[in-house]
Amino acid sequence: MDLLLSTDRIVRYLRAMNAENMKEWKIELTYRVDFVRGMLEPLIFVFPYVLFAMALVGGRTSSVLEGLTGVSDGVTYTIIGYIFMGFLNTAVWGMGFALRKEQWYGTLESIFVAPVPRWVYVLGMALHSTVHQGIILFFQIAVVYVLFGVILHVQGVLPVLVFIGLMLFSLVGLGLMVSGLALIFKEGWIVSEVLYSLITIVTPIAYPLAVLPPLLQKISLTMPTTYAITGIRHFLIDETMGVGLWDSYSRLILIGVCWIVSGLLMFQVVDKKVRREGTLAEY
């Protein structure tokens, strides 16, 4: 009986997550111009970095970069880093604004009387954002292949998917934390912008880990994005990994568990706090 009840609860949670996912798709596809802008915007952001790097090194290859990472093609190195870091947006912007967007839509009260926990809707937004980012990722790879002739090792796709999955596992916990903080500070974009900027700085996206100051290198090693981006580039373009493969996987799992538990605890504490104080609907 307990098993049936647990199964029924899980099914209800999954239905609620999918309902949130489908609702966001309907809203996004209603505004097609904005949807297209969202597909192109990440590429527009990365182009200045690529062109600036090419101007500095006098081309797309760098012997210094090759000595530090084993990859001489700075264009491919930078583009791969930025494309896959797009999944960070699913945590700090997609999940972080899940409940705040419901307030904008005028549906916050409906969600809080539904017979499922609030974090289920946050995970529903995570599902939508992950699928959305996945579509953008394939589109970006196609565009950069045409423009820059980026060549990737197709045989490395399976381990890359493992790295992406483990990174997303950790980022779900981060998204729950951001979503909880957004309920307290109201102007959630400030929290999202700060966290996104800090994680982007310490993650070796457009530059190798070795060029960071020692303190930032230590901080970088606590970020799941560091191991994921390095591992993804290792299998796609042969970047040298500073940490062994299974060591990277185990660290990602450990960080993911810590972030998920911390995110759930923080979200539940904040949820009870804002409801007890009556400040949930304030903006």
LOKE-446708 format. One record per atom (N, C-alpha, C): x, y, z; residue in three letters. Coordinates in pm, whole numbers, padded with zeros to 5 digits, always signed. Each point is the difference from the previous one (the first is absolute). Layout:
// residues N
XYZALA ...
//
This chain:
// residues 283
+00084-00121+00000MET -00084+00121+00000MET +00086+00125+00000MET +00106+00001+00083ASP +00089+00116+00004ASP +00069+00019-00134ASP +00036-00115-00063LEU +00065+00008-00129LEU -00092+00062-00104LEU -00128-00041+00005LEU -00097+00056-00095LEU -00019+00149+00023LEU -00005+00039+00128LEU -00016+00141+00031LEU +00122+00079-00050LEU +00117-00055+00020SER +00121+00068-00045SER +00002+00012-00152SER -00041-00107-00067THR -00004+00002-00147THR -00100+00104-00048THR -00116+00004+00065ASP -00103+00096-00039ASP +00050+00143+00021ASP +00072+00022+00109ARG +00053+00134+00027ARG +00103+00040-00106ARG +00085-00093-00035ILE +00101+00028-00102ILE -00066+00034-00134ILE -00103-00076-00035VAL -00072+00026-00126VAL -00061+00140+00001VAL -00059+00039+00112ARG -00057+00135+00010ARG +00107+00107-00013ARG +00114-00024+00060TYR +00110+00096-00009TYR +00048+00014-00145TYR +00013-00114-00067LEU +00046+00003-00139LEU -00102+00070-00090LEU -00129-00021+00026ARG -00104+00069-00078ARG +00006+00151+00022ARG +00024+00040+00125ALA +00010+00143+00029ALA +00123+00060-00068ALA +00111-00074+00002MET +00121+00049-00067MET -00023+00015-00149MET -00065-00098-00061ASN -00026+00007-00144ASN -00098+00111-00033ASN -00098+00023+00088ALA -00095+00109-00023ALA +00072+00135-00002ALA +00093+00018+00093GLU +00080+00124+00002GLU +00084+00011-00126GLU +00058-00111-00041ASN +00081-00003-00122ASN -00082+00040-00122ASN -00116-00061-00016MET -00085+00028-00117MET -00053+00142+00002MET -00032+00050+00119LYS -00048+00138+00011LYS +00105+00098-00050LYS +00126-00021+00039GLU +00108+00089-00044GLU +00021-00009-00150GLU -00012-00120-00057TRP +00015-00012-00145TRP -00110+00077-00073TRP -00122-00010+00049LYS -00111+00072-00064LYS +00022+00151+00005LYS +00049+00049+00114ILE +00026+00143+00013ILE +00113+00043-00093ILE +00110-00077-00002GLU +00115+00038-00083GLU -00034-00003-00149GLU -00072-00103-00044LEU -00032-00012-00142LEU -00106+00100-00044LEU -00069+00059+00095THR -00094+00107-00034THR +00074+00124-00048THR +00116+00024+00060TYR +00082+00117-00038TYR +00119-00050-00081TYR -00024-00026-00129ARG +00099-00068-00085ARG +00125+00085-00022ARG -00016+00129-00012VAL +00117+00086-00023VAL +00094-00006+00120VAL -00057+00002+00120ASP +00083-00009+00120ASP +00064-00138+00011ASP -00069-00104-00046PHE +00055-00134+00002PHE +00122-00010-00091PHE -00010+00060-00119VAL +00113+00001-00093VAL +00116+00080+00058VAL -00031+00112+00066ARG +00104+00081+00064ARG +00074-00082+00104ARG -00073-00080+00076GLY +00062-00083+00101GLY +00092-00106-00059GLY -00030-00044-00122MET +00085-00098-00067MET +00130+00064-00048MET -00008+00125-00044LEU +00116+00066-00060LEU +00086+00074+00103LEU -00060+00042+00109GLU +00069+00086+00096GLU +00129-00060+00055GLU +00003-00129+00038PRO +00127-00056+00052PRO +00114+00008-00101PRO -00031-00019-00128LEU +00104+00008-00103LEU +00051+00143-00014LEU -00090+00095+00010ILE +00040+00142-00011ILE +00092+00037+00115ILE -00025-00055+00118PHE +00085+00030+00116PHE +00140-00059-00015PHE +00012-00119-00059VAL +00130-00067-00006VAL +00087+00052-00113VAL -00057+00053-00106PHE +00079+00046-00114PHE +00105+00105+00036PHE -00034+00104+00080PRO +00103+00098+00034PRO +00120-00062+00072PRO -00024-00098+00088TYR +00111-00065+00070TYR +00089-00077-00098TYR -00063-00068-00094VAL +00076-00077-00098VAL +00083+00091-00088VAL -00061+00107-00049LEU +00071+00092-00088LEU +00112+00073+00074LEU -00025+00035+00125PHE +00102+00067+00080PHE +00120-00093+00024PHE -00030-00125+00029ALA +00107-00098+00021ALA +00082-00020-00127ALA -00066-00006-00114MET +00071-00016-00128MET +00088+00120-00029MET -00047+00120+00038ALA +00079+00120-00023ALA +00124+00002+00089ALA -00013-00049+00124LEU +00112+00000+00094LEU +00110-00098-00041LEU -00039-00120-00041VAL +00100-00103-00031VAL +00038-00001-00147VAL -00064+00085-00080GLY +00035+00008-00141GLY -00056-00114-00083GLY -00107-00060+00044GLY -00062-00111-00072GLY -00083-00083+00095GLY -00043-00117-00044ARG -00085-00082+00086ARG +00079-00102+00081ARG +00129-00014-00027THR +00081-00096+00076THR +00098+00072+00091THR +00033-00064+00111SER +00092+00058+00098SER +00089-00110+00059SER +00130+00018-00008SER +00093-00097+00058SER -00005+00003+00153SER -00027+00118+00056VAL -00011+00011+00146VAL -00120-00080+00050VAL -00114+00016-00067LEU -00119-00075+00038LEU +00024-00150-00015LEU +00070-00039-00105GLU +00030-00141-00022GLU +00088-00056+00112GLU +00095+00081+00047GLY +00086-00045+00109GLY -00074-00019+00131GLY -00107+00080+00021LEU -00076-00007+00125LEU -00111-00104-00003LEU -00058-00020-00117THR -00120-00086-00010THR +00012-00116-00097THR +00100+00004-00088GLY +00010-00103-00104GLY -00083+00032-00122GLY -00068+00117+00000VAL -00083+00043-00113VAL +00055+00131-00052VAL +00033+00006-00129SER +00055+00122-00058SER -00106+00090-00060SER -00114-00056-00034ASP -00107+00076-00065ASP -00079+00077+00105ASP +00033+00130+00013GLY -00066+00083+00100GLY -00146+00025-00030GLY -00036+00004-00128VAL -00139+00024-00038VAL -00088-00116+00045VAL +00040-00121-00033THR -00078-00118+00040THR -00004-00013+00152THR +00114+00025+00065TYR +00009-00008+00146TYR -00101+00092+00066TYR -00005+00125-00046THR -00090+00100+00060THR -00145-00029-00031THR -00030-00033-00124ILE -00139-00023-00040ILE -00060-00117+00075ILE +00073-00111+00012ILE -00052-00116+00071ILE -00028+00035+00146ILE +00090+00075+00061GLY -00022+00040+00138GLY -00126+00082+00019GLY -00020+00099-00086TYR -00116+00087+00014TYR -00130-00070-00035TYR +00002-00086-00100ILE -00122-00068-00040ILE -00052-00088+00113ILE +00086-00081+00060PHE -00046-00092+00103PHE -00023+00069+00134PHE +00060+00116+00020MET -00029+00075+00123MET -00139+00061-00004MET -00065-00008-00116GLY -00137+00049-00009GLY -00093-00072+00095GLY +00037-00123+00040PHE -00084-00073+00095PHE -00001+00067+00137PHE +00098+00084+00028LEU -00002+00074+00126LEU -00121+00093+00006LEU -00044+00046-00117ASN -00119+00086-00005ASN -00124-00072+00051ASN -00004-00133-00021THR -00117-00074+00046THR -00014+00006+00152THR +00112+00016+00069ALA -00004+00005+00146ALA -00025+00140+00052ALA +00084+00096-00039VAL -00006+00132+00061VAL -00111+00087-00057VAL -00043-00027-00123TRP -00106+00082-00058TRP -00131-00076-00015TRP +00004-00120-00060GLY -00123-00076-00018GLY -00061-00045+00130GLY +00075-00079+00078MET -00052-00049+00127MET -00010+00111+00104MET +00098+00088+00002GLY +00002+00106+00100GLY -00120+00092-00006GLY -00059+00013-00119PHE -00114+00090-00016PHE -00133-00073-00013PHE +00000-00132+00029ALA -00120-00079-00023ALA -00123+00057+00073ALA +00011+00016+00132LEU -00115+00050+00076LEU -00023+00148-00021LEU +00108+00076-00021ARG -00017+00143-00023ARG -00075+00026-00131ARG +00024-00081-00101LYS -00073+00014-00126LYS -00147-00033+00019LYS -00030-00095+00089GLU -00141-00030+00028GLU -00069+00121+00060GLU +00074+00079+00078GLN -00058+00122+00055GLN -00028+00100-00111GLN +00089+00009-00097TRP -00020+00091-00113TRP -00123-00044-00081TRP -00015-00133-00015TYR -00113-00051-00079TYR -00132+00011+00075TYR +00006+00018+00132GLY -00122+00006+00080GLY -00050-00138+00040GLY +00088-00101-00004THR -00041-00137+00032THR +00067-00053+00126THR +00061+00087+00078LEU +00072-00045+00119LEU -00093-00067+00100LEU -00120+00058+00020GLU -00094-00057+00096GLU -00045-00139-00042GLU -00021-00020-00129SER -00042-00132-00049SER +00104-00106+00029SER +00127+00038-00013ILE +00107-00095+00026ILE +00008-00036+00148ILE -00020+00098+00087PHE +00016-00025+00142PHE -00118-00074+00062PHE -00110-00015-00073VAL -00109-00082+00051VAL -00003-00136-00068VAL +00091-00023-00096ALA +00007-00130-00066ALA +00057-00105+00096ALA -00043-00125-00014PRO +00043-00105+00095PRO +00138-00058-00030PRO +00095+00085-00032VAL +00139-00044-00020VAL +00092+00105+00059VAL +00119-00037+00042PRO +00094+00098+00055PRO +00040+00104-00103PRO +00038+00120+00048ARG +00039+00108-00090ARG +00124-00035-00081ARG +00091-00077+00060TRP +00123-00032-00073TRP -00026-00085-00123TRP -00116-00067-00005VAL -00034-00078-00119VAL -00015+00091-00120VAL -00057+00118+00021TYR -00015+00095-00110TYR +00136+00057-00042TYR +00088+00015+00096VAL +00135+00045-00034VAL +00068-00104-00087VAL -00018-00128+00031LEU +00057-00106-00082LEU -00068-00007-00136LEU -00127+00035-00005GLY -00068+00007-00129GLY +00061+00106-00089GLY +00034+00114+00059MET +00069+00104-00075MET +00139-00047-00042MET +00064-00080+00087ALA +00132-00056-00034ALA -00011-00092-00121ALA -00105-00081-00004LEU -00022-00089-00114LEU -00015+00080-00129LEU -00083+00103+00007HIS -00019+00083-00119HIS +00130+00068-00043HIS +00070+00059+00095SER +00122+00073-00033SER +00108-00092-00056SER +00007-00123+00053THR +00100-00095-00049THR -00028-00041-00144THR -00126-00031-00030VAL -00037-00037-00137VAL +00024+00118-00094VAL -00039+00118+00045HIS +00019+00122-00080HIS +00148+00022-00030HIS +00083-00012+00105GLN +00143+00021-00019GLN +00061-00108-00089GLN -00052-00122+00009GLY +00048-00106-00087GLY -00025+00029-00147GLY -00117+00055-00030ILE -00031+00038-00138ILE +00093+00111-00047ILE +00020+00099+00087ILE +00091+00110-00033ILE +00141-00052-00023ILE +00043-00098+00081LEU +00135-00055-00012LEU +00023-00061-00138LEU -00094-00084-00046PHE +00016-00062-00132PHE -00002+00106-00111PHE -00082+00102+00016PHE -00005+00109-00099PHE +00133+00075-00003PHE +00056+00028+00117GLN +00126+00072+00006GLN +00114-00080-00061GLN +00004-00130+00029ILE +00105-00084-00057ILE -00007+00000-00152ILE -00122-00004-00055ALA -00017+00003-00145ALA +00050+00132-00058ALA -00031+00111+00067VAL +00039+00131-00050VAL +00152+00018+00005VAL +00063-00036+00112VAL +00145+00019+00011VAL +00076-00096-00092VAL -00061-00115-00030TYR +00062-00091-00097TYR +00006+00065-00138TYR -00108+00067-00036VAL -00005+00067-00131VAL +00093+00121-00004VAL +00001+00080+00107LEU +00076+00125+00001LEU +00149-00021+00025LEU +00034-00091+00092PHE +00140-00016+00041PHE +00060-00136-00034PHE -00081-00090-00052GLY +00052-00132-00032GLY +00045-00079+00121GLY -00072+00014+00111VAL +00034-00070+00123VAL -00022-00150-00018VAL +00103-00077+00027ILE -00008-00146-00014ILE +00004-00064+00138ILE -00099-00085+00028LEU -00010-00067+00129LEU +00011-00150-00018LEU +00047-00069+00105HIS +00011-00146-00002HIS -00136-00060+00036HIS -00068-00052-00101VAL -00134-00054+00022VAL +00003-00120+00095VAL +00109-00076-00001GLN +00007-00119+00085GLN +00002+00035+00149GLN +00019+00128+00031GLY +00001+00041+00140GLY -00134+00044+00053GLY -00107-00021-00077VAL -00132+00052+00038VAL -00052-00064+00130VAL +00014-00132+00013LEU -00057-00068+00117LEU +00061+00049+00132LEU +00133+00004+00015PRO +00054+00055+00126PRO -00033+00147+00018PRO -00015+00074-00109VAL -00040+00141+00010VAL -00139+00010+00060VAL -00091-00088-00042LEU -00136+00001+00056LEU +00002-00031+00149LEU +00092-00087+00042VAL +00012-00030+00144VAL +00043+00126+00074VAL +00098+00071-00053PHE +00045+00124+00064PHE -00112+00103+00006PHE -00076+00012-00107ILE -00112+00096-00002ILE -00103-00038+00106ILE -00034-00129+00006GLY -00099-00047+00097GLY +00043+00027+00144GLY +00126-00028+00031LEU +00050+00023+00136LEU +00007+00149+00032LEU +00035+00081-00100MET +00003+00144+00022MET -00142+00053+00026MET -00096-00048-00077LEU -00138+00044+00019LEU -00052-00043+00136LEU +00041-00117+00046PHE -00041-00048+00133PHE +00043+00100+00107PHE +00122+00048-00012SER +00049+00100+00097SER -00073+00133-00017SER -00021+00040-00125LEU -00060+00130-00025LEU -00146+00006+00044LEU -00067-00115+00008VAL -00136-00001+00056VAL +00003+00048+00144VAL +00098-00047+00075GLY +00014+00047+00139GLY +00026+00149+00006GLY +00086+00050-00090LEU +00026+00144-00005LEU -00126+00077-00034LEU -00079-00053-00093GLY -00124+00067-00038GLY -00099+00008+00115GLY -00008-00105+00081LEU -00087+00003+00118LEU +00046+00106+00099LEU +00133+00013+00017MET +00052+00105+00089MET -00037+00138-00051MET +00021+00023-00129VAL -00029+00131-00059VAL -00148+00030+00009VAL -00083-00100-00026SER -00145+00019+00008SER -00042+00039+00141SER +00061-00062+00100GLY -00031+00035+00139GLY +00046+00140+00033GLY +00120+00037-00043LEU +00051+00135+00026LEU -00084+00106-00070LEU -00054-00035-00117ALA -00084+00095-00072ALA -00128+00031+00076ALA -00050-00097+00076LEU -00119+00024+00080LEU +00028+00096+00115LEU +00124+00003+00047ILE +00037+00089+00111ILE +00033+00140-00052ILE +00089+00006-00099PHE +00048+00130-00048PHE -00090+00064-00105PHE -00099-00077-00050LYS -00098+00050-00097LYS +00063+00033-00135LYS +00097+00091-00002GLU +00069+00030-00126GLU +00099-00112-00029GLU -00053-00111-00044GLY +00081-00119-00016GLY +00107+00010-00105GLY -00015+00093-00094TRP +00099+00013-00107TRP +00137+00038+00056TRP +00000+00070+00115ILE +00128+00039+00061ILE +00075-00124+00046ILE -00071-00090+00069VAL +00062-00124+00046VAL +00048-00083-00119VAL -00084-00011-00102SER +00036-00080-00118SER +00121+00058-00070SER +00003+00131-00015GLU +00111+00065-00070GLU +00132-00019+00074GLU -00004+00015+00133VAL +00122-00015+00080VAL +00053-00142-00009VAL -00087-00099+00023LEU +00043-00139-00003LEU +00048-00042-00138LEU -00073+00042-00102TYR +00038-00035-00137TYR +00138+00058-00034TYR +00022+00125+00036SER +00128+00065-00030SER +00114-00068+00074SER -00020-00030+00129LEU +00106-00062+00079LEU +00036-00139-00052LEU -00101-00080-00030ILE +00026-00136-00050ILE +00066+00005-00137ILE -00042+00096-00083THR +00059+00014-00133THR +00148+00038+00009THR +00034+00086+00095ILE +00138+00044+00016ILE +00092-00116+00038ILE -00042-00082+00096VAL +00088-00106+00051VAL -00006-00128-00083VAL -00090-00007-00096THR -00007-00117-00087THR +00088+00022-00122THR +00085-00095-00036PRO +00088+00017-00117PRO -00076-00010-00131PRO -00068+00108-00035ILE -00080+00001-00122ILE +00085+00045-00119ILE +00049+00122+00006ALA +00079+00056-00111ALA +00149+00003+00032ALA +00037-00046+00119TYR +00140-00001+00039TYR +00022-00121+00091TYR +00121-00055-00001PRO +00028-00118+00084PRO +00005+00035+00148PRO -00018-00101+00082LEU -00001+00018+00145LEU +00132+00055+00051LEU +00110-00030-00069ALA +00132+00039+00046ALA +00022+00151+00004ALA -00078+00078-00076VAL +00023+00145-00004VAL -00072+00072+00113VAL -00085-00071+00075LEU -00071+00063+00112LEU +00094+00015+00119LEU -00021+00102+00084PRO +00077+00012+00125PRO -00022-00124+00087PRO +00095-00034+00086PRO -00010-00122+00081PRO -00130-00014+00078PRO -00048+00111+00060LEU -00124-00006+00077LEU -00119-00038-00089LEU -00007+00063-00118LEU -00110-00030-00092LEU +00011-00142-00054LEU +00121-00051-00014GLN +00017-00139-00044GLN -00060-00096+00102GLN +00021+00029+00128LYS -00056-00085+00105LYS -00153+00007+00000LYS -00053+00121-00020ILE -00146+00015-00007ILE -00054-00073-00121ILE +00072+00009-00110SER -00043-00065-00124SER -00015-00150+00017SER +00086-00061+00081LEU -00004-00144+00020LEU -00120-00045+00083LEU -00077+00094+00055THR -00122-00034+00072THR -00124+00016-00088THR +00020+00041-00125MET -00110+00023-00092MET -00020-00118-00094MET -00122-00047-00015PRO -00024-00112-00093PRO +00027+00039-00145PRO -00016+00127-00032THR +00022+00045-00137THR +00146-00017-00043THR +00093+00011+00095THR +00142-00016-00032THR +00028-00140-00053THR -00046-00101+00073TYR +00025-00138-00041TYR -00079-00036-00126TYR -00122+00052-00010ALA -00083-00034-00115ALA +00054+00062-00129ALA +00032+00129+00002ILE +00049+00066-00121ILE +00134-00058-00043ILE +00090-00026+00096THR +00129-00060-00033THR -00018-00141-00058THR -00089-00078+00061GLY -00026-00135-00049GLY -00063+00000-00138GLY -00094+00091-00022ILE -00066+00009-00132ILE +00102+00034-00108ILE +00085+00097+00028ARG +00102+00036-00099ARG +00102-00112-00019ARG +00026-00076+00106HIS +00094-00112-00011HIS -00047-00101-00104HIS -00128-00033+00003PHE -00051-00101-00092PHE -00035+00057-00138PHE -00026+00129-00009LEU -00036+00058-00129LEU +00118+00055-00076LEU +00100+00057+00072ILE +00113+00062-00070ILE +00135-00035+00063ILE +00003-00103+00085ASP +00125-00052+00056ASP +00070+00094+00097ASP -00075+00077+00078GLU +00065+00081+00103GLU +00057-00091+00109GLU +00115+00038+00053THR +00061-00076+00109THR -00078+00024+00129THR -00038-00107+00066MET -00073+00011+00127MET +00099+00002+00115MET -00015+00098+00089GLY +00087+00007+00116GLY -00035-00103+00105GLY -00121-00054-00009VAL -00049-00101+00093VAL -00042-00122-00081VAL +00022-00119+00056GLY -00038-00122-00069GLY -00149-00009-00028GLY -00037-00082-00098LEU -00140-00011-00042LEU -00091-00043+00114LEU +00032-00111+00066TRP -00087-00050+00106TRP +00004+00090+00123TRP +00112+00067+00019ASP +00008+00097+00108ASP -00093+00118-00028ASP -00005+00042-00126SER -00091+00108-00040SER -00145-00040+00021SER -00034-00123-00042TYR -00136-00048+00019TYR -00038-00005+00148TYR +00089-00053+00083SER -00030-00013+00143SER -00014+00138+00066SER +00084+00094-00040ARG -00012+00135+00057ARG -00130+00066-00042ARG -00039-00021-00125LEU -00128+00056-00047LEU -00117-00059+00078LEU +00004-00129+00026ILE -00107-00065+00076ILE -00004+00055+00142ILE +00116+00013+00062LEU +00007+00051+00138LEU -00052+00144+00006LEU +00046+00086-00091ILE -00047+00139-00003ILE -00150+00005-00026ILE -00046-00086-00091GLY -00143-00002-00032GLY -00085-00035+00119GLY +00038-00103+00075VAL -00076-00040+00119VAL -00003+00113+00102VAL +00116+00062+00023CYS +00007+00111+00096CYS -00087+00117-00042CYS +00005+00036-00128TRP -00078+00114-00048TRP -00150-00030-00001TRP -00038-00123-00034ILE -00142-00036-00001ILE -00057+00005+00141ILE +00069-00061+00095VAL -00047+00000+00139VAL -00006+00142+00054VAL +00105+00080-00026SER +00002+00139+00047SER -00112+00081-00065SER -00022-00022-00129GLY -00104+00074-00071GLY -00139-00031+00052GLY -00029-00129+00022LEU -00131-00039+00053LEU -00022+00056+00140LEU +00101-00011+00086LEU -00012+00052+00136LEU -00022+00151+00000LEU +00080+00071-00079MET -00013+00146-00004MET -00136+00041-00054MET -00046-00068-00107PHE -00129+00036-00059PHE -00114-00022+00099PHE +00002-00113+00071GLN -00107-00029+00095GLN +00000+00097+00117GLN +00119+00035+00050VAL +00009+00096+00110VAL -00053+00136-00043VAL +00042+00046-00117VAL -00044+00130-00050VAL -00150-00001-00029VAL -00048-00109-00059ASP -00142-00012-00031ASP -00085+00017+00126ASP +00038-00070+00107LYS -00074+00013+00127LYS +00013+00140+00059LYS +00118+00058-00014LYS +00025+00132+00058LYS -00087+00108-00065LYS -00003+00005-00134VAL -00075+00106-00069VAL -00150-00019+00018VAL -00045-00126+00010ARG -00144-00022+00024ARG -00037+00039+00142ARG +00087-00031+00097ARG -00027+00034+00139ARG -00003+00152+00019ARG +00089+00072-00069GLU +00007+00145+00012GLU -00099+00072-00090GLU -00062-00072-00091GLY -00097+00061-00091GLY +00061+00087-00105GLY +00125-00028-00038THR +00071+00086-00098THR +00015-00068-00136THR -00065-00114-00019LEU +00017-00074-00124LEU -00042+00081-00122LEU -00114+00065+00009ALA -00054+00070-00118ALA +00059+00141-00018ALA +00083+00044+00094GLU +00060+00131-00015GLU +00102+00002-00111GLU +00013+00116-00062TYR +00098+00012-00111TYR +00065+00137+00004TYR 
//
